């Protein structure tokens, strides 16, 4: 008796064969206990895998982004007001003092904004690092679950092989 290939049985199992092919395979199943047993094991394994639930992954909370354009605009306006006051004041000595003061104020404002920016980048980096660690943990759990499924599938296949060997030996004893 010629047995259909495993690929053909997989197509049958997943409903991918033609109506005529399905009839031929079902006829073969009525005549071949070995193929029937193997197909039953595959269906059982498929049902087990269909019932397996993967734990839902949690997403990190979004870090709000600050908008810097208004702070930069405020610094430019402050600089413009300082220059305007100095210009309209008309005294050159006062202009130099005012220019120095405005420069100092602008430097301090820029330095402060840079520190805020740096702190926010650090927070973002830490959040990304935390997410990366969580993702690594999830991948490790997923791998462990996958290995468990593989072990269970292997055990099922070994059990099926043992049953087949037992059936073959019983068939040989019965024919002798």
Helices and strands as residue ranges (DSSP letters): H 6-13, H 19-31, H 33-51, H 69-89, H 92-175
